[in-house]
Amino acid sequence: MDMGIQVLVQIRIPQGNAQLSQRREALQNFLKCYNLKTAVWSAAKVWDGIPTATLKNAWNNLWPATIFYEDEENVDTDFKGFQI
């Protein structure tokens, strides 16, 4: 995973959890309310907050041969397979 994505995720998850814990009176109440569903929604919220440019950068670092097109009318978006 690209360092930019890791940094954003590491910053945003504690922020979200801190907000949840501030709404609870005690740690036990917080833990009773924090379940798998909350964890999945928290992760989804973090991913929604990651800018597209960061994801494009990560993929470009992992696979430099890929080219990302912006939404243009003249670009054929039908997938025709991988070419290496």
Secondary structure as UniProt FT lines:
FT   HELIX           3..22
FT   HELIX           27..33
FT   HELIX           36..48
FT   HELIX           52..62
FT   TURN            64..65
FT   TURN            73..74
//
